[in-house]
Every structure is written in structure tokens, then in C-alpha cells.
Amino acid sequence: MKPIRIIGGGLAGLSLGICLRRKGIPVELHEKGNYPRHKVCGEFISGITKETLARLGIDPLFDDALIHHDINWWMGSELLLTEELPAPALGISRFKLDKRLADMFQREGGQLILGKRIPLENNHNEGCVWATGKPVNPTKAKPEWIGIKIHAVNTQLNGLHMHSSTCGISGSKGGYVGLAEVENGRTNCCGLFHVRSDIRPADAHSRWSSPAAVLMAYAEACGMTELLKLMKSWQYDPESFTATAGFSLGVQNSQAGFSLGDAAWLIPPFTGNGMSMAMESSAIAATWLEKYSADEINWHEAEHGYQSDAKKHFSRRMKLSKLMHPMLFNFPGQQILKASSKTKTLPFKSIFSQLRKP
Ligand SMILES: Cc1cc2nc3c(=O)[nH]c(=O)nc-3n(C[C@H](O)[C@H](O)[C@H](O)COP(=O)(O)OP(=O)(O)OC[C@H]3O[C@@H](n4cnc5c(N)ncnc54)[C@H](O)[C@@H]3O)c2cc1C
């Protein structure tokens, strides 16, 4: 079998590596960081089926994940809806999950090379798959978005909670925060915000003297009063604080070559579908890479076959999320969401399901 080289050991790269190893394909995986590590992520997994996890060979890794059945959505101080999820979601930290995947990849005989960043040139090298996550957007001088995450400890929060911003008619800077319980009584607090130059980490820390101060400053600026009350009452694990900026949401054009996960499709985080997409794209890629490795098709055919299947699989949710995302930030959109939730006409379950369908 011809070998495959994977660059990037997040969910996409590691799940692909495990799947290919199980097919007897030699795999070398390069990850610039190390494990375990915290990542900016809502840690709420939804959309991927048990069958796809089994096809990848990683289903046992989720056996002890928390199972979330419902969601509460707040806009500012107003509870917009409490709904049962159309399908249960999983809660597990990236600290735990990525380490488990890395260990499994090595147990399956994969070669894991840590601590070195591979330059992104030569994307088209035969046998090389890019699973490097969110590309830095070189076209934007200033970052538009910032993602921030921290774990609160000893919490008791059932289900999932989303808090989104409120804004005035002229206001456009906003964001949202997802709270999802993970293992050991921890609640992951993760937000995506428009970057604000008026929020400085030093000021935020002198105001709240909490490891979650920056997230609290953004929550306050976005009118998330209920969230702020909750966050002020919690204790945090300072080691779990992470932030990321300088990326664009949507289909990623800058990344050429055989790429999967966020490197190819960066769905807005409010959907809670990015991790699922990373693993779904691995399952699609594995079929084509197996044929390439067995010398049934050439690299060009494998790349094009994968891209065409992935496009069919992800286009609908990318288009819908692109339409929905701005509604969370602009005044008319927020009014529509509020009015439809009051009159119980917000088709939450249908939108949730459509955002996960091929
Ligand atoms: C604020 C926010 C909240 C989110 N919340 C959720 C959520 O609740 N649910 C959900 O499903 N998704 C969520 N997501 C999305 C989810 O985190 C991603 O979709 C998922 O992590 C993508 O996996 P990936 O493997 O493609 O990339 P990543 O997990 O980012 O992995 C990429 C890996 O590649 C490595 N790497 C990068 N460049 C190189 C290089 N040149 N050489 C070597 N290694 C390299 C990185 O170190 C990293 O380990 C959220 C995202 C954000 C920003």
C-alpha cells in the first residue's frame, strides 16, 4: 500500500489517520503542538452518526461522553427558547478527546511526529493531506473574529446553553457564547465575537480578577447579562484559557490541495457542527485515499473524487449557516428571532436538522 502523510493532528487528521491505519495503510502524521492541550471549541458534538464514528473506528472513544438532550437559548437577558434537541449531542473536552485520538492512532501503528510546524507550501504533494484547521486569513489586515474559551469547574449545568448578543439599531459588533457541560463537573464556556478594540485584557483582569475576565468583558459589552451573572459565580481552571483570532468563516479558498476539516470548510460555530464535519470529511476522504493507496486510482483522481463528494455532502449546511449567521448580529435579524420565538413560530428543530444534513 502507498503511504499517506497527514499534516495536522486535530479531529480531522487524527480520525483519518486511525481509519487509514485500520485499512493497513502506512500513515505518518505531523502535528505542530502536543497532547493533551486545550483548544478554542464549544466541545459540543452534534451531527455525526454512530455509523460514521464506527466507520472511522473511533466510536469507543465516546462511550463516556456526556449526552445532552436539550438547549436553552438566551438573547441578552431574555430566554428565547428551551427545546429538546432533535438528536442528542455529546459533551467531551478537546483536552481529553484529542489525546485519546492521538493515543489510538499510535496504538494502531501510526507514526506521530510532534512539535514541528510543516510549511504550507507544496500543498499538492502526492500522498499529502492537509488537516491544519482554520487558515489564517492573509487578506484581512485586522482580525474580524475572536474565539475565547475557558473551563468553569464544579458547575452543575444541565444541557446546552447559548447566549447571544443584543445590539442597538446601528450596532453590529456582537457575538455568542456556548456553555456545554463536559467531564468532571466542568462547563466549557466558549465564545465567538467580533473583535473589539475597546476591550483590553489588562483592563478586564483588573476589573474582575478572574481567569475568565476577557470572556466576561466581551459578554458584558454584548449585553449578555444572564451569562455574566452565572460566570461571576463560577470558579475556573486558568490552564484551560485559550483564544484564537485572524480567521474567516465559510468555504476556505486559500487552502489548495487535498484538505479536510476546517482547512476546507469553516462552518460558523453557532451550528455546533464543525467537529462533526471534520470527522465526516475524514470518512469521505478515507474511501478515496484507500483506492489511491491500493494503486487503483492516481492522486489527481483521489483528490477530485474527494472534493466532489465533500462538496455534495457539505454545501447545503454551508449555505444555510451563511444565511443564518448574520441574523445573530444585526438588529432586524435579532427582532425576527425574538418575535418568532415569542409566537412559537421559530422552526428551531427544522433549522437544527437542516444544518446537519448532506
Ligand atoms: C469559537 C468556536 C467554537 C466552536 N464550537 C464548536 C462546537 O461547539 N461544536 C463543534 O462541533 N465545533 C465547534 N467549533 C469548530 C471546531 O472546533 C472545528 O470545526 C474543529 O476543531 C475542526 O477540526 P480540524 O481537525 O479541522 O482542525 P483543528 O482541530 O483545529 O486541528 C488542526 C490541527 O493542525 C495543527 N496544525 C496547523 N497547522 C499545522 C502545520 N503547518 N503543521 C503541523 N500541524 C499543524 C494544529 O496544531 C491543530 O492541532 C468551534 C470553533 C470555534 C472557533
The ligand as an SDF file (V2000), in Angstrom:
LIG
                    3D

 53 58  0  0  0  0  0  0  0  0999 V2000
  -15.3410   29.7470   18.9730 C   0  0  0  0  0  0  0  0  0  0  0  0
  -15.5140   28.3870   18.3700 C   0  0  0  0  0  0  0  0  0  0  0  0
  -16.4280   27.4910   18.9210 C   0  0  0  0  0  0  0  0  0  0  0  0
  -16.6350   26.2380   18.3570 C   0  0  0  0  0  0  0  0  0  0  0  0
  -17.5490   25.3930   18.9020 N   0  0  0  0  0  0  0  0  0  0  0  0
  -17.7960   24.2000   18.3400 C   0  0  0  0  0  0  0  0  0  0  0  0
  -18.7610   23.3100   18.8830 C   0  0  0  0  0  0  0  0  0  0  0  0
  -19.3710   23.5560   19.9260 O   0  0  0  0  0  0  0  0  0  0  0  0
  -19.0110   22.1390   18.2310 N   0  0  0  0  0  0  0  0  0  0  0  0
  -18.3660   21.8110   17.0900 C   0  0  0  0  0  0  0  0  0  0  0  0
  -18.6510   20.7490   16.5300 O   0  0  0  0  0  0  0  0  0  0  0  0
  -17.4210   22.6180   16.5610 N   0  0  0  0  0  0  0  0  0  0  0  0
  -17.1230   23.7940   17.1550 C   0  0  0  0  0  0  0  0  0  0  0  0
  -16.1580   24.6070   16.6380 N   0  0  0  0  0  0  0  0  0  0  0  0
  -15.4360   24.1680   15.4370 C   0  0  0  0  0  0  0  0  0  0  0  0
  -14.4190   23.0590   15.7340 C   0  0  0  0  0  0  0  0  0  0  0  0
  -13.5500   23.4630   16.7730 O   0  0  0  0  0  0  0  0  0  0  0  0
  -13.6250   22.7730   14.4690 C   0  0  0  0  0  0  0  0  0  0  0  0
  -14.5200   22.6130   13.3940 O   0  0  0  0  0  0  0  0  0  0  0  0
  -12.7620   21.5230   14.5820 C   0  0  0  0  0  0  0  0  0  0  0  0
  -11.7990   21.6940   15.5910 O   0  0  0  0  0  0  0  0  0  0  0  0
  -12.0580   21.2820   13.2430 C   0  0  0  0  0  0  0  0  0  0  0  0
  -11.1620   20.1940   13.3620 O   0  0  0  0  0  0  0  0  0  0  0  0
   -9.8680   20.1620   12.4260 P   0  0  0  0  0  0  0  0  0  0  0  0
   -9.2060   18.8740   12.7190 O   0  0  0  0  0  0  0  0  0  0  0  0
  -10.2230   20.5010   11.0470 O   0  0  0  0  0  0  0  0  0  0  0  0
   -8.9620   21.3640   12.9520 O   0  0  0  0  0  0  0  0  0  0  0  0
   -8.2440   21.5320   14.3520 P   0  0  0  0  0  0  0  0  0  0  0  0
   -8.9620   20.8040   15.4080 O   0  0  0  0  0  0  0  0  0  0  0  0
   -8.0140   22.9930   14.5050 O   0  0  0  0  0  0  0  0  0  0  0  0
   -6.8470   20.7970   14.1590 O   0  0  0  0  0  0  0  0  0  0  0  0
   -5.8590   21.3000   13.2850 C   0  0  0  0  0  0  0  0  0  0  0  0
   -4.5090   20.8340   13.8260 C   0  0  0  0  0  0  0  0  0  0  0  0
   -3.4870   21.1070   12.8790 O   0  0  0  0  0  0  0  0  0  0  0  0
   -2.3330   21.5710   13.5680 C   0  0  0  0  0  0  0  0  0  0  0  0
   -1.5670   22.3590   12.5910 N   0  0  0  0  0  0  0  0  0  0  0  0
   -1.9600   23.5020   11.9940 C   0  0  0  0  0  0  0  0  0  0  0  0
   -1.0470   23.9050   11.0910 N   0  0  0  0  0  0  0  0  0  0  0  0
   -0.0510   22.9870   11.1230 C   0  0  0  0  0  0  0  0  0  0  0  0
    1.1640   22.8480   10.4070 C   0  0  0  0  0  0  0  0  0  0  0  0
    1.5160   23.7310    9.4590 N   0  0  0  0  0  0  0  0  0  0  0  0
    1.9670   21.7790   10.6810 N   0  0  0  0  0  0  0  0  0  0  0  0
    1.5980   20.8740   11.6360 C   0  0  0  0  0  0  0  0  0  0  0  0
    0.4530   20.9500   12.3350 N   0  0  0  0  0  0  0  0  0  0  0  0
   -0.3660   21.9790   12.0820 C   0  0  0  0  0  0  0  0  0  0  0  0
   -2.8910   22.3810   14.7220 C   0  0  0  0  0  0  0  0  0  0  0  0
   -1.9510   22.4900   15.7780 O   0  0  0  0  0  0  0  0  0  0  0  0
   -4.1100   21.5670   15.1150 C   0  0  0  0  0  0  0  0  0  0  0  0
   -3.8220   20.5950   16.1040 O   0  0  0  0  0  0  0  0  0  0  0  0
  -15.9080   25.8570   17.1940 C   0  0  0  0  0  0  0  0  0  0  0  0
  -14.9630   26.7380   16.6590 C   0  0  0  0  0  0  0  0  0  0  0  0
  -14.7660   27.9840   17.2360 C   0  0  0  0  0  0  0  0  0  0  0  0
  -13.7660   28.9410   16.6170 C   0  0  0  0  0  0  0  0  0  0  0  0
  1  2  1  0
  2  3  1  0
  2 52  2  0
  3  4  2  0
  4  5  1  0
  4 50  1  0
  5  6  2  0
  6  7  1  0
  6 13  1  0
  7  8  2  0
  7  9  1  0
  9 10  1  0
 10 11  2  0
 10 12  1  0
 12 13  2  0
 13 14  1  0
 14 15  1  0
 14 50  1  0
 15 16  1  0
 16 17  1  0
 16 18  1  0
 18 19  1  0
 18 20  1  0
 20 21  1  0
 20 22  1  0
 22 23  1  0
 23 24  1  0
 24 25  2  0
 24 26  1  0
 24 27  1  0
 27 28  1  0
 28 29  2  0
 28 30  1  0
 28 31  1  0
 31 32  1  0
 32 33  1  0
 33 34  1  0
 33 48  1  0
 34 35  1  0
 35 36  1  0
 35 46  1  0
 36 37  1  0
 36 45  1  0
 37 38  2  0
 38 39  1  0
 39 40  1  0
 39 45  2  0
 40 41  1  0
 40 42  2  0
 42 43  1  0
 43 44  2  0
 44 45  1  0
 46 47  1  0
 46 48  1  0
 48 49  1  0
 50 51  2  0
 51 52  1  0
 52 53  1  0
M  END
$$$$
